[in-house]
Amino acid sequence: MRERYRKNIIIAAVPFSPNLGDGIIHEALEFSISSHKQNVILHTLDIAGRLDYGANYSNIKSSTSSLKYFVAIPKFIRIIIVLCYVQYLYYKRLKPVYHNKLSISSIMIIGGGQLFSDVDLNFPIKLYFLLKQARKTNTSIIIYGAGISSNISRIGEWLFAKLLNSNLIKNVYLRDDVSIQNYFKYRFINKRIQEVWDPGILISRKYPKIFDKKKKYIGIGVSSPMNLKYSGDSFVEINYDSVLLKIITHLISLNKNILLFTNGTIEDEEYKERLYTKISSDEKRNICLASRPNRPLDLVNIITETEYIISQRLHANIIAYSYKIPSIGIVWDKKLVGFFKKIKREGMLLDLNNQDWFSMFAKLLTDSLIHINIDDHTQFLNEADFQIKEMMIKNDITK
């Protein structure tokens, strides 16, 4: 009886997150799976309970970020708040949604993104509740293109182990060597782990016509330092305002026009607005503020207007690479380092812990490294697409 539902597949992650990098992953993975098996029925499951991208976007000027108040609360109280909220969300809304979708699906793909991270037990609790329902429907689970953080608490590790050590797990595919090392660091059963590309690298295959856009700007991806500190594996205690203002001044001295953009989160948008007020009037003539992106395609459209970008956000850099746009990654988390190593462009990473970071930055702009190797690019995207196809064959999705 179960066999006739073989083509119903769930992709579970946080695709409707206000950080549109998660939406990029979801759309690229969904597109690649559909291209290899066109009659498959894909069901989207947002483990945070969001129903669409539109639910995240209100007028930025009338929105006040709650994160700055939340991070001021002692950690143990934050964890209690998260636990109570996720439990309420699960029993009030998500439990019947999970059951209805899992009951008609034989396979659930969890991924990608940094889902195995532990910020106040947020993802550990959400994935634990998802596992509870998967057990009831006996739905097989594939972890695909996910990242694993190096900073997971004992409780978070225990909750993740419930999922990763479950007999429902068919295969685990992680997106970089850093995540694989972290996997074996924790007490997870030694299943066969395979390294794969982040699915987001294939976004240019879903939206290929954007390649021909005129490059008018140098893009600077702006991220809230508070957000980076709260959610990252590592953080540089530095004045980000002064860093970004120095970069902006240098680019303008090279007669460049600058596009300030974000990946969509409220905190990043608010920081972008504050940073803009600190730019001199003369320099503002060379600066354009991108509108807040509402959907993944909006973020793609912003980045593809640029000659190259400078950004801390992993998926801003992944989008750029997918469209053969060079990028300079400002290191704030190990996952960024992992991606640049995979594309053989670790020389384009800017480490602000280095006191000579500005000289390094200025050199990068004139270095041959700024140009993308097209042969590598073609090979890596083909590999990413083949890996998804191989995952489908191995796990009987193509039958």
Sequence and secondary structure as in RCSB ss.txt:
>XXXX:A:sequence
MRERYRKNIIIAAVPFSPNLGDGIIHEALEFSISSHKQNVILHTLDIAGRLDYGANYSNIKSSTSSLKYFVAIPK
FIRIIIVLCYVQYLYYKRLKPVYHNKLSISSIMIIGGGQLFSDVDLNFPIKLYFLLKQARKTNTSIIIYGAGISS
NISRIGEWLFAKLLNSNLIKNVYLRDDVSIQNYFKYRFINKRIQEVWDPGILISRKYPKIFDKKKKYIGIGVSSP
MNLKYSGDSFVEINYDSVLLKIITHLISLNKNILLFTNGTIEDEEYKERLYTKISSDEKRNICLASRPNRPLDLV
NIITETEYIISQRLHANIIAYSYKIPSIGIVWDKKLVGFFKKIKREGMLLDLNNQDWFSMFAKLLTDSLIHINID
DHTQFLNEADFQIKEMMIKNDITK
>XXXX:A:secstr
 GGGGTTEEEEEE TT SSTHHHHHHHHHHHHHHHH TT EEEEEETT    GGGG   GGG   SHHHHTTS H
HHHHHHHHHHHHHHIIIIIHHHHHHHHTT SEEEE SEEEE  STTHHHHHHHHHHHHHHHHT EEEEEEEEE S
   HHHHHHHHHHHTSTTEEEEEESSHHHHHHHHHTT     EEE   GGGGHHHHSGGGGG    EEEEE   H
HHHHHH S    S HHHHHHHHHHHHHHTT  EEEE SS HHHHHHHHHHHHTS HHHHTTEEE     SHHHHH
HHHTTEEEEEES HHHHHHHHHTT  EEEE SSHHHHHHHHHTT GGGEE TTSTTHHHHHHHHTTSGGGS  HH
HHHHHHHHHHHHHHHHHHHTTTT 
